[in-house]
Amino acid sequence: MDTAAAAASLLAPAAKPRHPPRGILPPLLHSRHRAARALLAVRCCAHSRAPPPPPPLPRADGSDSSSSAAAHPRLRLRRLADEFRALPTDADRARRLLSLAAALPRLPDPDRAPGNRVMGCVARVWLASRLDAAGRMRFAADSDSELSRGYCACLVAALDGAAPEEVLAVDPADPALAPLGRVGVAAAARSRASTWHNVLVAMQKRARAAIAAREGRHPGDPFPSLVIARDGAVRAQGSYAEAQAMFLSPDDSKISELVNVLMKKKIGVVAHFYMDPEVQGILTAAKKQWPHIYISDSLVMADSAVKMAEAGCDYITVLGVDFMSENVRAILDQAGFNKVGVYRMSSEQIGCSLADAASSSQYTNFLREASGSFPSLHVIYINTSLETKAHAHELVPTITCTSSNVVPTILQAFAQIPDLNVWYGPDSYMGANIADLFQRMASMSDEEIAKIHQDHNRKSISSLLSRLHYYQDGNCMVHDMFGHEVVEKIKEQYCDAFLTAHFEVPGEMFSLAMEAKPRGMGVVGSTQNILDFIKDHLKEALDRNVDEHLQFVLGTESGMITSIVAAVRELFDLYSSSQERANIEVEIVFPVSSDAVSKTSINGSHHPGSSVARDFNNLNVVPGVSSGEGCSIHGGCASCPYMKMNTLESLLKICHQLPDEDNKLSLYQARKFNVKTPLGKSIAEVGCEPILHMRHFQATKRLSDKLVRQVVRGNGEEPS
């Protein structure tokens, strides 16, 4: 019998314990008689001989007579892990887990409430808690899965009756506890392994709340959020969320006006996920009538523009920052659509703090250092100007990357070119997060590393750490704001929620999402990765079709909310034919500082000479919750002021004036690069080459032979 069949045969129904009094959290009963009965039932359905009944677990409150009962909960969990490790087979470990499940009392109905659900578990799991008169945590848990009940039993046995500080002292990532998360023997049961970790995190959240209450600390107001119900209705919680929700039901007259002019003049629209919610609301609704509208991350914007040109669009309007419109212009030219007009949304410069960092003299010095180290490859973030890419490529062989493919790109480069040095820029947070990720990989097993990249192991990862360099003075002003204050509040109030983080966020936020990732509760990556993560978990909930409240912390720019709401509503509509529809809700939490109006002028931002600084030089505040933006130097920026220069009024103005026969829109045209590089080549041609190198990598999962030759030769020119 294989392990999957063995696990299935072990799931015989156990005798249901009698319910304790309603509303009272029951202690865990360690009954030798009940455990023995469960093991007897297992023997009847298993094909292998069961081991003798194991002793019951010690109680955290010392209710058994064992001398180890007074030990720290962390030590009790380690002892339990050792016990599972010592059992000879997977089937034996599963029997032990099921015997503990049989000994766990059922929660009374009042405690099996939605508010006690533990998120991220395949099965339904409930956790109830209280602080007793002695100041100790009392826990009780239950699940509709016997394996999950077994995991709950382990944790309740160790932590029920412990002091809150003792609960927090248990490290979920402690390697010594690993066997407790790998007890499920069937392949299908592997997905339940996160139950152990997620229940522990939920217990620690309750312990933090108990400590705060004991010390008289108010937990503070929750972050603003939007809740999307099964019928598509949206509830806003908090003033910032209300400002976002206003634009999810756009003005029909504005939709009609936009659709009519787009259709009449054959205009395509590409917009970034971070666009103003009012504009996104209009565009999302207009797309149903005019297909040549696309909202995406920066890379896909140019691809979409090419498809629109192929479909007959004469003009492309770009709602984003200037490097995005430049990329669209250059990619269209490369594809042979140089007669298609490309227009941006402002006559002024629409800057970007990250792109500006890469055009600085400091970044040039970073590249000159790279050019003196042989062999070297420069990996540059896609969110930079075409001119920057061109100048960089002539100094050091360069390939562009996105936040979703940067790690595979770097790992493949190290695997493909011996003794390579990789220089990443300009985003300092992303660079630090990549280095952190590789440090984490260096402690993984060879098998775990091979799942990430088949050509690497612990030795190769350790050797590349000293050859990875990243620029340390560039960042996105939005993600820069996800600082310590916000992270601490997430730890306190949202540690058991699904955590999303863009690869550009500071290290603390990155670490939170990375720590949540192994238990299925976190994602780090691009805006598209975040959107896919939310959709995938919603699909799982819809397939289970049980009442569920999914809470996601949005660790990136809040402009994504329009695309998220649209995707969630689409999935709800797709599953609308279910005969009995469970009450499933999706909550999107915006990590905005409670003091979200900055006392510092925007002229004190990273780049005081930028267009945004000029446009807002009469303001004494960074746009904040009070004005519907949500930026704060105190630790949370939900909105990019550069992106907000792309208004609906500008879009309609440009569309109505096309074709531009009087050249009134010349300042709105995307820049074409007719100047030459220092080596006498076209900036557009050289600047597109790093993008083409990335295209090749995306298609083949290998660096192109041309790029490898450039690296070996030592500069961006193709050898003669």
N, C-alpha and C positions, 0 to 999 in steps of 0.2 A: 504493500500500500504506500503511495507517495504521501508527502507531508500535507498536501492540500486535502487529500481524502482523509488522512488521519485527523486533521483539525475538524473537518466536518463531522466525523463520527464522534468527536468528543463533545459536541454541542448538544448533549441530551438535556431536556428540561429538568431543572432542579426544583426541589420542593420550595414553594414560596413561603418565606417567613411571615409570621403574623404581623400585621401592621401595628406599630406603636401608636400612642395617642396622637391625634391630629395636631399639627402645628408645633410639635416638639422635636428637636433634632435628636435622633436616637444615637446612642453610642454604638461602636462596632462590637458585635457579640462574637467572641472567639470560642466557638463551640466545637470541641473535638468530635462530638457525636454528629453534628451537622456536616462537618468536613468529611468524616468517614463515610456518611451516607452518600455524599456527592461523589467520592472516589469509587464507591461501590457501583454507582450508576455508570460511571465512566468505564469501569472494567467490563460491564455488560455489553457495551457497544464498541469498545476498542479491540483491535486485533493483536495488540502487543501487551505484555504483562505490565501492570502498573506497579510503581514503587510503593513502599509502605506509606501510610498516611503521615505527612509531615507535621511537625508541631505547629501550633497556632502562632501568629505573629505577636510580638510584644506590643503593648499599648503605650502611646506617648505619655499618657497620664500616670503610668506606672501601675495599672490595675492588675497586671499579672505578677507572678512571684519571681520572675526572672531577674537576675542581678543586672542585666543589660537594659532593663526597662527605664532606668533613669538616665540612660545615655542620650546624647544629643540626637534629634531626629535625623540629622544628616548621617550619623553613624548607623542608626537603625536601617536607613535606606540602603546604605552600603552593605550591611550585613545581609539584607534581603537580596541584594544584587548578587552577592557571593553565593547565596543559597541557590538561586536560579542558575548561576554559572556552573555550579557543581553538579547539577542534574545531568544525567548522561545523554539524553536525547531531546529533540524539540517536542516530541509528544509528551515526555515527562514534564517538561516545563509548562506546556499547555494545561496538563492535568492539575498542576499545582496552582496555576492562575485560576482555573475554573473552580477549584476547591475554595479559594479565597472569595471568588464571586458568590458562591453558594452561602458563605458565612456573612455576607454583607446584607444588612437589613434593607428592605425596600423603603424608599422615601415615601412619606404620606403624600396624598394628592396635593395639598396646599404648597408643598415644597417642590413639586414637579411643575413649577410655573415658568413661563417664558423668561422672566427676569433671572432665573437661576440656571439657564442654559449655558453650557460652555461652548463657545464658538470653535470651529475648526476641526471638530470630531466628525468622523463618518457616521457614527451612530449618534443617537440623541443621548446627551449626558447632562445631568443636573448636579449642581453643587450648592449646598446650603451651608450657611455658617453663622456663627454668633460669637460674641466675647462673653465668657462666663464671669461670675462674680469674682473669681480668683484672677481675672485678667488673662485667661488662656483661651486660645482659639478652639472652638468646637466645630468640627466639620462632619458633614454627612453627604454622601454622594450616591448616585444611581445612574443606570443606563438601560436602554432597551437591548443592549448587546451583552452577552455573558463575558466575552473577552474584555470589553470596555469596563464592565463591572469589576473584573479582576484587577485591572489597572487602578481603578478608583479605590478598591479595597486596600491595595498596597499603600497608597498615599494617605488614606484616612487612618490606617493602622499606625503609620509613623508620625502623622502631624496632628491628629485629633488630640487636644489637650496640651499642645505645645504653646510656648509663649510666641507672640507675633514676631519677635526678633529671631527666634529660632526657625520659624517658617521661612523668613527672608534669607536666612543664612544658607539655605539649601541651594546649591548652584545647579540649575537645570542642565547645564552643559558639562557637569562633572563626569569625566570618562568612566569613573568607577561605577556610575549608575547606569551606564549604557545597556547592560542586560535587561533592565526593567522596561526599556522601550522597544525591545526586540523579542518579546515573548511569543507574539502571534506566529504560528508555525506555517499557516497557509499563505500563499502569495497574495490572496485577496485580503488576508488579515494584516498584511504589512501596512496598509493604509491606516489601520487603527493604531499603529505605534505612536502616532502623534498625540493620541488621547492622553497618555501618561504625562507628557510634557505640557500639554494645554491645560489639563486640570491643575497641575502644579503651579503654573503661571496664574491661573484664576485664584488659587488659594493664596498666593503671595499678594495679589491685588487686594484681597479681603484683609490680609494682615496689615498692609500699608494703611488702608482706611481705618483699621482699628487703632493703629498707633496715632494717626492724625487726630482721631476723635478723643483718644486718651489725653493727648497733649493740647486739646482745645484748638487745633488748627482747622479752619474752614477749608474744605477741599477746593473752593473756588468755583466759579461758574464753568460749565462745560464749554468746550469749543463749539462754535456755530456748526450746524449741520443741516443737510437736506435729506429727508426720508422719502423714498420713492415706493409707493404702495403697489400692490398687485394690479390694481385698476389703472395704474399710471399716474395717479394723483401724487402731488408733491407737497410735503409739509416742511416748512422752513422753521428752524429753531435757532433763534438769535438774529440780531439786526443785520449782520453781514450776510447770513444765509438768505434772509428776506430780500436783500439787494440783489443777490444772485438769482433768486427764484423769480423775480419780477419779469425777467426776460425769457423765461422758458415758455411763455405763451405770447408770442410776438404779435404785433399789430398786423392784421390781415391786409390793410391798405398798403403798408410798406412792403409786404411780401409780394403783392400783385404788381406794385410799381417796379420792384427789382426784377421779378421774373419777366415782365413785359420787355424791359429794356435789354436784358441779357439775351432773350430769344431773338428780338428784332435785329440786334447788332452782332450776334454770334460771339458773345463774350464769355469766356471761361473764368472761374474764380477759384484760386487756391488760397487756403488760409491755414494758419498754424493753430494747433490745439489751444494755445495760450491767448487766443483772440478774446476781445471784450465779449462778455456773455450776451449783450444786446445784439451785437453783430452775428454771433454764432447762432443765436435763436432764430434770427431772420434767415440766415443761410441754410440752416438745417431744415426749416420749413420750405424754403424755396427749392431745395434740391429735389423734393418730391415732384416738382413740375418741370425743372430744368436740370438734367443729369450732370451738366458740366460744372458742378460745384464740388469741391473736395476739401475736407478739413483733415489735417494729418500732422505728423512731425515734419521737420524741415527737409529731410531727405526725400520723402515721398512727394513733396510739393512739386519738385521739378519733374519727376516722373509723370505725375498727373497732368502737368502742363503739356508735356509732349503728347500724351494720349488725347488731350483736348484739341491740340493742333491737328493731329491726325484725323480727328472726327470733324474738322471743318471750322473750328473756332478761329476768328481773325484776330482776336485780342485776348490777352490773359491779364487779369488783375490779380495782384499779389497782396495779401493781407498778412504782413509780417514785418520783420526788420529788414534793413537794406541788403544785408548779405544774402538773404533769401531771394529777393527779387533779382539780384546779380546772378545767383546760381541758376535761377529759372531762365534768365536771358542767355547765359552761356550754354546751358544744356540744350535749349531750343536751337541755338545757332549750330551746335555740334550735330544736332539731328536734322539739319537742313531747313529749319523753319525760321530763317533770319528775317522774313517779312512779317511774321506774326508780332504784333505790338505787345510789349510788356509794360504794365503801369503799376506803380506803387501808390500809397495812399496819402502822401504828404509832399508838399513842395520843399519842406525842410528835411534835414538828415534824420532818419529813424535809426538811431544807434543801438548798440548792444554792448554792455559792459564786458562781456566775454570776448566778443570779436575785437573790441578796442584793445584789450590786453594783448592780443596776438599781433597787433600792428605796432606795438611799442618798441622802443630801442632796447628795452630789457629783454624782450622776447628774441630780438635779433641776436643779442649777445648769447642767449641760451642756445640758439641754433649754431652760432659760430663755435661754441664749445663742443657741440655735437659733431660738427664737421671735422674737428681735430681728433676725434675718437673713431678708430677704424676697427671693424666695419660698423656703421651706424644706420639706423632707420628712424625717421621722424614720423610718428603717428599723430596726426592733427585732427582735432575734433571738427566735424562737419560744420558746426556753428561758427565759422570764421569766413572772412571775405575771400573772394576769388584772388584778389591781389596778394593777400597774405599767403595763400596756398602756392601761388606762383613763385614769389620770392623765396619762400621756404624750400620749395622743391629744387631750386637752383643752388641752394646752400647744402642741403642734405636730402637724399632720396626720401620722398614723402608719400604716405598713403593716408587718405582720410578715413575716419571711423565715425560711427554713431555710438550712442550710449548702449545700444543693444548688441553691437558686434565688436566693441573695443577689446573685450577680454579674449574672444576667439582669435581676433586679428593678432594681438600681441603674442599669444601662446603659439600660434602657427608660425609667426616670424622667428621666434626663438627656436622652434623645432626645425625649421627649414634652413636656417643660416647659422652655421657653427660660430660660437663666440660673439654673437651679435650684441650690440648695445642698442636699446630702444629708448627713444626720447619722446615722451608724450607731452602734449600741451594743447591749448593753454589753460584748461580748467584744473585749478590746483586741487579742489576737493575731489574731483574724479580721479586725478592722479594719485592722491593719497589713498583713496578708496580702492583703487586697483592694487596698489602696493600692499594694503591691508589684506585684500582678498588673497593675494599670492602668499602672504605670510601664513594665512589660515590654511591654505592648500598644502604648505610645506609640512604641516603636522598631520595631514590626512594619510590614509593608507594608499599604496600604489593602485589598488582596485578603485578606490573612490576618485583618485585623480584621473585615472584612465576614463572614467565616465564623463569627465569634463573635457579632457583632450587625450585622445588615445596614444599620442606620441610622448606623453610626459609621465614622470613618476616623482617620487619624493626627492630623489637625487637631482633631477633636472630642474625641478622647481626651486630647490634650495640654491642651485648654482646661478640661476637667472636673477635672483633677488638683487645682487650687487650691480647688475648690468641694466636695471630698469631705472630710468631717470624721469622726473616730471617737473614741469615748470611750477614755481611756487608763488606766483604773484598774479594769478588771474582767476576770476570766478564770476558767475552769474549773480547779479544783485538780488534776484528773487530767491534763489536757493541759499544764498549766503545768510538769509534771515532765519533759516530753520536752525536756530541756535539753542543754547543751553536751557533757556527758560521753557521753550516749547517742548524740548526733549524730556525735561523733568516732569512736565505735566502729562505727557504721553505715558511715561512710566507709571505715574500715579493713577491715572484714570482710564488709560486705553491700552494697557499692556496686553490685555486679552482680546483685543480687536485685531482685524487684519491690518497689517502695516505695509504701506507702499512708500517707496522712496526712489526718487530719480537719482541716477548715478552721480549727479552734480551736487547733492546735498552735503553738508558738513559731516565729519566722521561720526559724531554721536548719533545722528539720525540714521546714517548708513548702517552703523553697528546694530541699532535696534531692529531694523528690517532684516539684516543678515542673520541675526540671532533667531528671528521669528521664521525665517525661510525653511530651515530643516523640518519644522513641525507643520509646514503647509500654511503658515500664517503670515508670510512676508514675501515681498518681491522687491528687488532692486534692478532698475533698468531704465529703459526709455519710456516716453509717454505712451507709446503703443504697448509696451510690455505691461505697464500699469493697467491700461484699459483691458487688455486680454486677461490679466489676472482677475479683475473684477468679474468679467463675463464668465470665465471658467468656473469660478466659485458659485456664481448665480445659477449656471447650468446644472451643476451638481445638486444644488438645493432644489431646483425645479424637478430634476429627475427623481429625487427622494420624495418630493411632494408631501413634506410635513411642515408644520408651522415653523417659521424660522425668521430671525432678525439678523441680517448680515451687516456688520458695522466695519467700514473701511476708513482708515485714516489716510487722507490724501497728501502724500509727501511731495508735492510739486505745485506748480502754478494752478490757481483755482479756475483759470479759464477752461480747464479740462472738463468742468462740470457739465457743460452743455452736451458734449460728446458722450459722457458717461450716462447722463439721463436718457439720451436718445438710444444708446445701446441697451440699457436696462429695459426701457419700454418696449423695444423691439423684441427682446427675449420673452418678456411677459406676454406679448401678443402672440408669439410663436407657440407658447404653451397654453394659450387660452382655451383650447379645445378639450383640456383635461376634464373628465366628468366631475371629479371632486377636487377643486383647486384649494391647495393649502394656503394659509395666510403667510405669504413670504414678503418681507420688506428688505430694502437695501438702504442703508444709511451711509452717506458720504460726509465725513467729518473734516472740517477745514482747520488746520492747526494755526490759528491766528492768535497773536498775543492779545491778552486782555487789555493791554495798554497799546492799542494798535495805531494811535496817532503819534507820530514821532515829534519830538521837540526840536529836531534838527532839520534844517532846510535841506531840500534835495540837492542844493549846491554843495553840500558836504558829502555827496556820494563818491563812489570810486573814481568817477571821471567827470569832474566839475565842468569841463569844457564841452560836454556832450550836448546833443540837441535837446535832450530831455531837461537838462539843467537850464538851458536857455528858455525853453518853453514854459517852465514852471518857476522861473526865477522870482516871481512875485509871491510865491507860496512860502509860508513858514512851517509847513508840515509836509511830510510824505503822505500821499493819499492813504487814508486809513478806514477803519470800520465805519466811522461816522459819515464818511462820504462815499461809502460803498466800494472801497478798493481793498483795504486790508493789509497794507504794508506796515512794517514796524521794525525799527532798529533794535527793539527789545527782544526779538526772537521769533518772528513769524512774518513772512511776507507772502500773501496769497495772490498777489497780482503784480504784473510787470507794467510800469508806466510807459515804457517804450512801445509795447504792444498796443496800449490803449490810444496811441496816436492814429491807429487805423479805425476810423469811425464809419458808421453807416452813411453819414452825410457825405463823406469824401468818396465813398464807393459810388453812390448815386450820382454825384457831381461828375465824376470821371466818365461813368457809363453814358450819361446823357450827352456829354460833349464829344464823344467818339462818333465818327472819325475826326481826328484833330486836324482839320484842314487849315486852321489859322495858327497852328503850332502854339496854342495857349497852354497845352499840357506838357510842354517840354521839360519842365522841372519835375514832373511826375513820372517821366519815363525811367525805366530801369537802366542803370549805367552799362554802356558797352565799352569794353576796354580796347582802345585802339593803340595804346602806348605799348612800349616794348619793355622787356625785362633787361636787367644789366647785361645779359648775354645776347641781347638783340632778338629775342623771340617774343611772340605775342603773349601778353598776359593771359588772355582768355584760353589760348591753346595750352600753355604750361600749367595754368591754374586748374584746368579740367583734368589733367593727367592723373593727379592723386585721386580724383574721384573715380576715374576709369580703373585705376588699380584696385580701388575698393569694390567696384562692380565685378571685376574678375574674381576677387576673393569671395564675394557673396555667391557667385555662380559655381565656383569650383572648390571652395574651402582651402585654397592654396594661394600663396603669393604668385603673381605672374612671373614668367621667366624674365621678362623685360625689367621688372622692378628688382628682382634678385641680381641681375647683371649691374643695374645702377648702384645697388648697395655694395657689391663687390668692388666696383670701380671707384666708389667713394664720393660721387656727386650725382646730381639729378640728370646729367646728360647721358644719352645712350652711347655706348662705345662705338667707335667707327669700325 
